[in-house]
Amino acid sequence: MHGGAWCPNPEDNIHWFEMDARRATEFTGIITQGRDSRNESDFVTSYYVQFSNDSREWKTIHDGYSDWLFFANSDKDTPVLNQLAEPILARYIRVIPQSWNGSCCMRLEVLGCPLPDPTSAYQRLQNEVTPVQYLDFRHHNYSDMVTMMKSVSEECPNITSMYSLGRSSNGLDILAMVISGNPTEHEIGEPEFRYTAGLHGNEATGREMVLLLLQYLCKEYNDGNPRVRRLVEGIRIHLVPSLNPDGQEKALTVGSELSGWTTGHWTEDGHDIFQNFPDLNSVLWEAEDKGMVPKLTPNHHVKIPADQEGDDRIAVETRAIILWMESHPFVLGANFQGGERFVAYPYDNHRLTKTASASTREGKRERAQSRKKRQYEEFEEPVEDHRNRGYQQPEEDQWNRGYQEPEEDLWNRGYQQPEEDQWNRGYQQPEEDQWNRGYQQPEEDQWNRGYQQPEEDQWNRGYQQREEDQYNRGYQQPEEEWRGHGYGHREEEEEDDRGRVGYAEPEDEPRATADASFFRWLAISYASTHLSMTYTSHGSCHGDDITGGVGIVNRAKWQPVTGSMNDFSYLHTNCLELSVFLGCDKFPHQSELVIEWEKNREAMLTFMEQVQRGIRGVVKDNEGNPIANATVSVEGVNHDVSTAVTGDYWRLLNPGEYRVTVRAEGFAPLTKLCVVGYEAGATTCSFNLAKSNWDRIKQIMALHGNKPIRLLSHGNGGTRRNMVSNGNRHVAHPDRVTAMSPELRREQKKELRLDRPRRLRQQRPMRSTTTLPPTTTPVPMTTEAEPTTAWYDSWFIGEGQTSAPESFTDSILDYKYEYKIDDY
């Protein structure tokens, strides 16, 4: 899109605009306009139209004699309608411009009607009955919550089951309820989903939404609601209304009118559960920086560091949640919080994509020095022991911890030069002891030490200006207070007195997950169906809107936290989890719960349905046995998942074609092409793995007690030195010869060490006695015959063995030792 219109790349020879209706549609016409621009008059004057059902084979509309050329606009403002002679039934449509005025730019609108889909869940929404008179709209303390959950379990015993995750610091059970067609056990092929709330005891809205949801699912299932029945029978739903029951009791004791912002926020021991999980982000990111992922360090199921497993700073509630996550093959989840109104998706922790590592800075310094050496060899070195090795020259007693270096006997290691008898080696000439050391002209006693012009006693040590005696150690610069919640408040490009625009590097971004696009889709699926989450015209709860009007935000760009529940779930398990902030009031009056339920009911149901996207399947061996802990990799997505104990897996993906590879220990890897469509339901993509040769080798060695095995030779006669792998070493076992004693082995090694210098001395005169034939008589070159030592003479040779190279070669050729570690 360029300036209010679709404009193709002018370098392409063929242009077209393609639209996917995502379902069978009767197309009836096209409306076109030119580019919406005050300065340009760009519009398309004619075009062809094509249709397709698979986006591969296209058919152009034909008038019976030739392709139908549609005449379009004669100016850029007037809309032109071209109706089709008869509706065309297809899924994809292309508009191919043939002629245009100015540049090939156009606005267009496609007319059509999608055909009803009897199997679509959205077509049956009118059959739903959603009464609210049976729901309990009030705040529940712990005992009331337990009583209500038990009553739901008694009302729907066939689809519900209660259990406890563990106990809180005060000994209260952290209760959960499963709602599913078979609630007591995991069924193969059925994904597991979770809603959690009450991480902070004073955020009551989430707890009440979960309690209302389990009442709603039970009642609507019994009433035959088709959508609810499909959810309950196709998903194993876990609902946990209060992960912090101690904080819940503390906040409810005070009440909604008197409860403060932090009353009951923490656990009894003072922990914030949401950010009390082990920090696995640093473990993975450090491995990524070293290039160890995924070959040496896996990109999924990151292990908890040993020093954090027994850490007293991890709350008992957090430990119970971790064990719960590990014991169920969760696929998708969300935790409800309060104090804001949007959906936040991972990563929650923050680290820039471009790390200012020492090696990176050293490389920049070396490149800067090489450029200076090439360009300014004729100049003298500046006085006062200064060297031009940086970007800026700091003032007294200040240190540049970004791109600057201190004065007086310190080194300036960039692109600027010091004052007084120093050289201007940039692109402009100095004026009265002032030097232009960047792309702009400095003012009095000020230095242009980056890409912006500093003010009095302020240094540009990143991308922004700091105030006096403060250091910029990141990419955001405060001015008496924080300028914003982002990660780089970049100044606009400025022009120097010659009209040149100064160079500005791209802004660094926090590291994104490998599933960032799908995380955004998940967040949008909840925010867009929430009745008020995208109404951001009045800003957020605490200032301007930070979501761009769509109701979603990346937590790392908003308020980064270390050790969050979302990041831990993504890196330690298969589960993708988000945080849903339900509103500005953490503890609303119970009279407002009806409104909150109406706002969130459809969003909660829609979000649960997203667990059925992507691909799913079962990984088995050739005998039909499920393979647990097999790794499922998707090409282009650097985050894998593992199969459950029952061999089934789920991989959430956006629509598209994916090459999926499954690997398991002892089996040969297998790759398939799996297609994810726009239709509801995950694509089935199962795998049957064959056992690998390496597994067969282990079996054979186990039958022989892991002892050396004599391999059959297929070469010529002679003694063979046969070798077979035994653990981490290779064992040599010659034919028809018993193993040597340790004393004989040591004696032969000693003789070899003593004999080696003598053989080397014999080789030197052999090389010197080589003679060349005379130029007149072509006689062959002769070499004095001296005994030589081949490379294999230094190898240990036992009794009955030969030092001939074929003794090694033939037996090695009998067995294929070459293999790739990825195959196993």
Residue, then its C-alpha position, 0 to 999 in steps of 0.5 A: m500500500h502506498g499513499g492510499a492505494w495498492c501499487p505493485n513493484p514497478e520492477d515487476n513485469i506482471h502485476w496482479f491484486e489477489m484476494d482470498a475470500r476464505r470460503a466459496t463465494e459468488f462474486t458479482g462485480i468490482i468497483t475501482q478508483g484511482r490513488d488517493s493523492r493530492n500530488e499524483s494522478d494515478f489510476v488503472t484504465s483497464y484490467y482482466v479478472q481471474f478466478s480460482n478455487d485453489s490459488r494454483e489454477w486460474k481461469t480468466i473471464h471470457d466473453g466467448y471470443s477472447d479474454w474479457l477486458f474490463f474498462a476502469n477509471s478515467d480519473k483518480d476520484t470517480p468510482v467505476l463499477n464493473q458488474l459480471a454478466e453472471p456470478i462466478l463461484a470461486r474462493y480466490i479472485r485476481v485483478i490484473p491491470q493492463s493499462w494505467n495513467g501515471s503509476c499502476c495504482m488503484r483502490l478496489e472493492v470486490l462484490g460478492c456473497p459467501l455461500p452458507d456453510p452448514t458445518s460452520a460453527y458460526q452459522r449455528l450461533q442462532n440456536e444458542v440459548t444464553p439465559v443468565q438467571y441461573l448464574d451466581f453474580r456475586h463475589h465469592n470467598y474461598s469457602d463460597m467458591v468451594t461450595m459453588m464448584k462442588s454444586v456444579s460437579e454434582e449437577c454435571p457429574n459426567i463432564t466435570s471433575m475436581y482436583s487440587l494443584g497443591r496447597s497455599s502457604n496457609g494450607l488452602d487447596i488450589l482447586a481446579m475443575v476439569i470439564s470434558g467428555n471424559p474428565t478423569e483422563h486424557e484422551i488421545g487426540e484431544p487437546e488440553f486447555r486452561y483458564t487461570a485466575g487469581l494470581h493476585g488475590n485482589e483481582a476479583t474480576g478474573r476469578e468470578m469470570v472463571l466461576l461463571l464460565l464453569q456454571y455456564l458450560c455445565k448448564e448449557y451442556n445439559d440444555g443441548n447447546p451445540r457450540v458448548r457440546r462441541l467445546v466440551e466433547g472436543i477439548r479437555i478444559h481446566l478451570v482454576p479460579s484462584l491460584n492465590p487463595d490466601g490473597q483472595e481471602k485477604a482482599l475479600t475481608v476488606g471488600s471491594e469498596l475499601s480494598g487497595w491497589t495491592t491488598g491481597h496482591w501477593t501471597e502470604d509469603g510476599h511473592d508475586i506469583f505471575q513473575n515468580f517462575p524460573d528465568l528460562n529466557s536468559v538460558l535460551w538467549e545466551a545459548e542463541d547468542k553462542g549459536m548453540v540452538p537448536k543443535l546443541t541446546p534445544n529450543h523447547h522444553v528448556k530445563i530449569p537450572a539446577d541453582q533455581e530448582g531449590d531456590d527459596r525465592i520460589a513460592v509454594e504456590t508457584r511450585a505447585i503450578i509448575l508440577w501441574m504444567e508438567s503433568h498435563p499436555f496443555v496446548l493453550g491457556a490464558n490467565f486473567q488479571g486486572g488493572e488494564r484492559f488489553v491482551a498481552y502476549p509473550y515474550d514478557n521478558h526483554r532483551l534487545t535483538k542486537t546485543a552490545s557484546a564485547s565482541t561486537r564492539e571490538g569488531k566495530r572498533e577494528r573496522a573504524q581503525s581500518r577505515k581511518k588507516r586507509q583514508y588518513e594515513e597522511f595526517e599526523e596523530p593528534v596531540e595530548d595523547h588522544r587517539n581517534r577511536g570512538y564516537q564522542q569525547p566525554e567531559e571530565d570525570q564522566w564515562n561513556r558507557g554507550y558510544q563515548e569515552p572519557e578525556e585526558d589520557l583515555w582513548n576516543r575510539g570512534y569517528q570524532q577528533p578532539e579539539e585544538d590541533q586535531w584533525n577534521r577527518g569527517y565530511q565537513q570543515p571545522e569552524e573556529d576550533q569547532w569540529n563537525r564529527g558526524y553529519q551535522q554542525p555542532e554549536e558552541d562547545q558542543w559535540n555532535r557525538g552520535y546522530q543527534q545534537p546534545e544540549e548543555d552538559q548532556w551526552n548522546r550515549g545511545y539514541q537519546q540525550r541524557e541529563e547531567d550525571q546520568y548514564n544511558r545504559g539502554y535505548q530509552q532516555p529519561e527527561e526528569e521522568w520517563r518519556g514513554h513506555g517504549y524502548g527507544h525514543r528516537e529523534e527525527e532525522e536532521e539535515d545539515d547545512r548542505g541538505r544531506v540527511g543524517y544516517a539513522e540506524p534502525e531501532d532495536e526491537p525486543r526479542a520476539t518468540a518464534d510464534a509471534s505471529f500466532f500469538r498476535w492472532l490469539a490476542i486478537s481473537y480475544a480482544s476483537t470479540h470482547l465488547s469494549m477492549t478495542y474501544t481505546s478512544h479514551g486511552s488506557c487505564h493509566g494514560d494514552d492507548i498503547t495498543g494502537g487501537v487493537g487491544i493487544v500489546n507485547r508485554a516486553k514493550w509495555q512492562p517487561v518482567t523476568g520469570s513470568m508465567n507466560d514465558f515459562s509456559y512457552l519455554h518449558t512446556n508445549c503450552l502457549e499462554l497469554s495474559v488477559f487484563l479485564g479492566c481498570d477496576k481490579f475489584p469492581h462492585q458485584s453489581e457490575l459482574v453482569i456487565e463484565w460477563e456479557k463483555n467476556r462471554e463470547a471472547m472466552l468461548t472464541f479463545m477456547e476454539q483457537v486450540q483446534r487450529g494448526i496441526r495435530g496427530v499421533v506419532k507411532d512406530n511401525e508396530g503401532n506403539p505410541i512414541a512419547n517425547a518425540t520432537v515435532s519441528v516445523e520448518g521456519v519456526n524455531h520452536d519445537v513441541s514434544t509428543a505426550v505420553t500417549g504419542d499425540y501432539w498439537r502444533l498451533l499454526n496459522p494457515g499455510e503449508y508447512r514441512v513438519t519433521v518428527r524425530a525420536e531417539g532410536f528412530a529415523p526422522l520423517t518429514k511430511l508436508c502438512v497444509v493448514g487451512y482456514e476452516a475450523g479444526a486442526t489438520t491431522c498429520s500423523f507419523n509412523l517412524a521406523k527404527s534406525n540402524w543405530d538402535r539396531i546396533k545397540q540391540i546387537m551389542a546388548l545381546h553380546g553383553n556390550k562386548p567387542i563383536r567380530l565383523l565379517s570382512h568382504g575384502n581379500g585375504g589377510t588379517r583384518r582389524n575389525m572394530v565395533s563401537n562400544g560405548n564411547r570408545h572403539v575396541a580392536h579385536p583381530d581375527r584368531v588372536t587373543a587380546m594382549s596383556p597390559e605388560l606386553r602392550r606397555e612394552q610395545k608402546k615403549e619400543l615404538r617411542l624409542d624407534r620413531p626418532r631413528r626412522l625419522r632420521q632415516q627418512r631425511p637422507m632418503r629425500s636428499t638422495t633424489t636425483l633428476p635426469p639430465t635434460t638431453t637423455p630422458v632417463p627415469m628418475t631414481t630414488e635411493a631405496e631406504p626403508t620408510t615409515a608410513w603414517y600407520d606405523s605409529w599405530f599400535i600393532g599387536e601380535g598376529q596383526t599386520s601394519a598394512p593399510e588394507s588391514f584397516t581399510d577393508s574392515i572399515l568398509d565392511y561397516k558404514y560408520e558415517y551418520k548424522i546426529d540429526d538422524y538419531 
